[in-house]
């Protein structure tokens, strides 16, 4: 099969022939139809310090995908050949305290698809049946199915706190931040503002129905609140960027008792005003991945019940390229000016 292969501890990928994987007793073999390019994949491609510390090369990267089941192991019970699927990229041990308590997203032995085990940038992928999500809604296209993983990040983050009637600040208008706009609106937020420095991404945010898109290279959040008619600070903060200045400025613009969910991974230490966190009684919550599998149920239910939400989430995919043109696709993703870039594995 064709695969984007990281042959060793160095920058770059190679589109090469690799052996087709075969499913073990509890595993499912999937013919990959479409994959999304994630920031993690960009780290792996460039082989930066994060990749060097976390990646077990050689391997096949990629963890955001949509495909068709072609084979199942002898002990697979519910997934069938022909099912159209996406997959949870965190493979857990099942026996640590958190797993046994039903908190699988907190497993202490998590193994990530495309990071510690071969991933989805290939014509075929194998996953444990417990990680496979079967799509029963025919409106889920390959492009939409390929971004269920990051959509799950947006849903997990946005639904961390009740949103009905709340004013929401999102920092970072990348694909996950953009999807969080639609989720927050679906969940009943009153006013939604988002920040970035990319004019194209802020324009995408306006198309998603955000109340205010703030270019923080020219405008401060506090000044922008006046345009929303806000007398007090934001009730809910969703930090999606990982930028060093985003969280401190978010804290400065939260209402007393405000709640912040943090998904963005900082690349350096961040100094924040802990005194304000204490005196304003703020709540900070770290978010990693998706709740297994409550987030997945929420995603599917929301998309099925709300055509407007489905259209907005689908619109986050701004370009689909043949997998054979992966270098062009990675360049577009790295530029940080578009939405989600998807690779079509039927054209490799």
C-alpha positions in Angstrom: 0.0 0.0 0.0 1.0 3.6 -0.4 1.8 5.5 2.8 3.4 8.7 4.1 6.3 7.2 6.0 8.7 8.7 8.5 11.7 6.4 8.1 13.7 7.8 11.0 14.5 10.6 13.3 14.7 13.4 10.7 12.6 15.9 8.9 10.2 15.0 6.1 8.0 12.2 4.9 8.3 9.8 2.0 5.4 8.5 -0.1 6.4 4.9 -0.4 5.1 1.3 -0.5 4.5 -0.3 2.9 3.1 -3.7 3.8 -0.6 -3.7 4.4 -1.5 -4.1 8.1 -3.6 -7.1 9.1 -6.1 -6.9 12.0 -5.5 -8.8 15.2 -8.5 -10.6 16.9 -10.0 -7.4 18.3 -9.0 -5.1 15.5 -10.6 -3.7 12.4 -8.9 -3.0 9.0 -10.0 0.2 7.3 -9.5 1.4 3.8 -8.7 5.1 4.3 -10.6 7.5 2.1 -9.7 10.9 3.5 -7.4 12.3 6.2 -7.1 15.7 7.8 -3.7 17.3 8.4 -3.2 18.3 12.1 -0.7 20.5 13.8 0.8 17.3 15.3 1.5 16.1 11.8 3.3 19.3 11.0 5.5 18.8 14.1 6.3 15.3 12.9 7.1 16.4 9.4 9.5 19.1 10.6 11.0 16.9 13.3 11.1 19.6 15.9 12.0 19.1 19.6 8.4 18.0 20.5 8.5 15.3 17.7 12.0 14.1 18.8 10.8 13.7 22.3 7.5 12.0 21.5 7.6 10.1 18.2 8.6 6.5 17.8 10.1 6.5 14.3 9.9 4.8 11.9 6.2 5.0 11.6 3.2 6.2 9.5 1.8 9.4 10.8 -1.8 10.7 10.7 -4.7 10.3 13.0 -7.7 12.2 11.5 -9.5 10.0 9.0 -12.6 8.6 7.4 -12.7 5.3 5.7 -14.5 2.0 5.0 -14.1 -1.2 7.0 -12.8 -4.0 4.8 -11.9 -6.7 7.3 -12.5 -7.5 11.0 -10.7 -9.7 13.5 -12.3 -12.9 14.7 -13.4 -11.4 18.0 -14.9 -8.2 16.6 -18.6 -8.1 17.6 -20.3 -4.9 16.3 -18.3 -3.4 13.5 -18.9 -4.9 10.0 -17.2 -4.8 6.6 -18.7 -1.9 4.6 -19.2 0.3 7.6 -18.1 3.9 7.1 -16.1 5.0 10.1 -13.8 7.5 11.8 -11.7 6.6 14.8 -10.7 7.8 18.3 -6.9 8.2 18.0 -6.1 7.5 21.7 -5.7 3.8 22.3 -6.0 3.1 26.0 -4.9 0.3 28.3 -8.3 -0.5 29.8 -7.0 -1.5 33.2 -5.5 1.6 34.9 -7.7 3.4 37.5 -9.1 5.9 35.1 -9.9 3.4 32.5 -11.7 1.2 35.0 -13.6 4.2 36.3 -14.8 5.0 32.8 -12.4 8.0 32.3 -10.6 6.5 29.4 -9.5 9.9 28.1 -7.3 10.1 31.2 -5.6 6.8 30.7 -2.0 6.9 32.0 -0.8 4.5 29.3 -2.4 6.2 26.3 -0.8 5.2 22.9 -1.6 7.7 20.1 -2.4 6.7 16.5 0.2 8.2 14.2 2.5 9.1 17.1 3.4 5.8 18.9 1.7 3.4 16.5 1.2 3.5 12.7 -1.5 6.0 11.6 -3.9 7.0 8.9 -1.6 8.6 6.2 -1.9 5.4 4.2 -4.3 3.4 2.1 -5.1 1.0 5.1 -5.2 1.3 8.8 -5.9 -1.1 11.7 -7.6 0.0 15.0 -9.0 -1.8 18.0 -12.8 -2.2 17.5 -13.3 -0.1 20.7 -11.7 2.9 18.9 -13.8 2.7 15.8 -16.8 5.1 15.4 -19.4 4.0 12.9 -21.2 6.7 11.0 -24.9 6.0 10.6 -25.8 9.4 9.3 -25.6 9.5 5.5 -25.0 13.2 5.5 -21.5 12.7 6.9 -19.2 13.1 3.9 -15.6 11.8 3.7 -14.3 15.3 4.3 -16.6 15.8 7.3 -15.8 12.4 8.7 -12.1 13.1 8.3 -12.3 16.0 10.8 -14.3 14.2 13.5 -11.2 14.1 15.7 -10.6 17.9 15.8 -14.3 18.5 15.8 -14.3 16.4 19.0 -11.6 18.7 20.5 -13.9 21.7 19.8 -16.9 19.9 21.3 -15.0 18.7 24.4 -13.6 22.2 25.0 -16.7 24.2 24.3 -19.0 21.9 26.3 -16.8 21.9 29.4 -19.0 24.5 31.0 -22.7 25.4 30.5 -23.0 28.0 27.7 -26.7 29.1 27.7 -26.8 32.9 27.8 -23.1 33.2 28.4 -20.6 35.5 26.6 -17.8 33.5 25.1 -14.2 34.4 24.2 -12.3 32.1 21.9 -8.6 32.7 21.4 -7.2 31.2 18.1 -9.2 31.0 14.9 -7.6 27.8 13.6 -9.9 25.0 12.5 -10.7 23.9 16.1 -11.4 27.5 17.2 -13.6 28.0 14.2 -15.6 24.8 15.0 -16.0 26.0 18.6 -17.9 29.0 17.3 -20.6 26.8 15.8 -20.7 24.5 18.9 -21.0 27.5 21.3 -23.8 28.9 19.1 -25.6 25.6 19.0 -25.3 25.3 22.8 -26.9 28.7 23.5 -24.1 31.2 23.9 -25.2 34.9 23.8 -22.2 36.7 22.4 -19.2 35.0 20.8 -15.9 36.7 20.1 -12.7 35.2 18.6 -9.2 36.4 18.2 -6.4 35.8 15.7 -3.8 37.7 13.6 -4.7 36.0 10.3 -7.1 38.0 8.2 -8.3 35.0 6.2 -9.1 33.0 9.3 -10.9 35.9 10.9 -13.0 36.1 7.7 -13.7 32.4 8.0 -14.9 33.1 11.6 -17.3 35.8 10.3 -18.7 33.2 7.9 -19.3 30.9 10.9 -21.5 33.5 12.5 -19.2 34.9 15.2 -20.4 38.2 16.7 -16.9 39.7 16.7 -13.6 38.7 15.0 -10.7 40.5 16.7 -7.3 41.1 15.1 -5.2 41.2 18.2 -2.3 42.6 16.2 -4.2 45.9 16.0 -7.0 45.7 18.6 -7.1 44.8 22.3 -9.9 42.5 23.6 -11.0 45.0 26.2 -11.6 47.7 23.6 -13.4 45.2 21.4 -15.9 44.4 24.2 -17.5 47.8 23.7 -18.5 46.8 20.2 -20.5 43.9 21.7 -22.2 46.1 24.3 -20.6 44.2 27.2 -20.6 45.9 30.6 -18.7 43.1 32.3 -16.1 40.5 31.2 -16.5 37.3 29.4 -18.2 34.4 31.2 -16.5 31.6 29.3 -13.0 31.5 27.7 -11.9 28.8 25.3 -8.1 29.0 24.7 -7.3 27.3 21.5 -4.1 28.9 20.3 -1.3 28.0 22.8 0.1 31.5 22.1 2.0 32.9 25.1 0.0 36.1 25.2 -3.5 34.6 24.7 -4.1 33.2 28.2 -2.9 36.2 30.2 -5.1 38.6 28.1 -8.0 36.2 28.4 -7.7 36.2 32.2 -7.6 40.0 32.1 -11.0 40.1 30.3 -12.9 37.5 32.3 -15.9 38.3 34.5 -15.6 37.4 38.2 -16.4 33.7 38.5 -15.4 33.1 34.8 -14.4 29.7 33.6 -11.6 28.9 31.1 -11.1 25.7 29.2 -7.6 25.4 27.7 -6.9 23.2 24.6 -4.0 25.1 23.1 -0.6 23.6 23.9 2.0 26.3 24.8 5.4 25.9 23.3 7.0 27.9 26.1 6.2 28.7 29.8 3.4 31.3 30.3 3.4 33.9 33.1 -0.1 34.7 34.3 -1.5 36.9 37.0 -2.4 34.2 39.6 -3.6 37.0 42.0 -6.4 37.8 39.6 -7.2 34.1 39.2 -7.7 33.9 42.9 -9.4 37.2 43.6 -11.8 36.9 40.6 -12.4 33.2 41.5 -11.6 32.0 38.0 -11.7 28.3 37.0 -9.0 27.0 34.6 -9.5 23.5 33.1 -7.1 21.6 30.8 -8.6 19.8 27.9 -6.9 17.0 26.0 -8.6 15.0 23.2 -12.2 13.9 23.5 -14.2 12.2 26.2 -14.5 8.6 25.3 -17.1 8.3 24.0 -19.6 10.9 25.2 -18.0 13.6 23.0 -18.5 11.3 20.0 -22.2 10.8 20.8 -22.6 14.6 21.2 -20.9 15.3 17.8 -23.0 12.9 15.9 -26.2 14.0 17.6 -25.6 17.7 17.0 -24.7 17.2 13.3 -27.7 15.1 12.7 -30.1 17.5 14.4 -28.8 20.8 13.2 -28.2 21.2 9.4 -26.8 24.8 10.0 -24.2 23.4 12.4 -23.3 20.6 9.9 -22.8 23.2 7.1 -20.6 25.4 9.3 -18.5 22.5 10.5 -18.1 21.2 6.9 -17.1 24.7 5.7 -14.0 24.5 8.0 -12.5 22.2 5.3 -11.2 24.8 2.8 -9.2 22.5 0.5 -9.1 18.8 -0.5 -6.0 17.6 -2.4 -5.0 14.2 -3.7 -2.8 12.3 -1.3 -0.1 12.2 -4.0 0.1 16.0 -3.6 0.8 15.8 0.1 3.7 18.2 0.0 1.5 21.0 -1.4 -1.2 20.1 1.2 1.3 20.3 4.1 2.6 23.7 2.8 -0.9 25.0 2.8 -1.6 23.7 6.3 1.7 25.2 7.6 0.9 28.6 6.2 -1.8 29.0 8.8 -4.1 31.1 6.6 -6.7 28.5 5.5 -9.1 26.2 7.3 -8.7 22.5 7.4 -6.7 20.8 4.6 -7.8 17.2 3.7 -6.0 14.6 1.7 -8.0 12.3 -0.6 -6.6 8.8 -0.4 -8.6 7.6 -3.3 -6.3 9.7 -5.5 -2.8 8.5 -4.4 
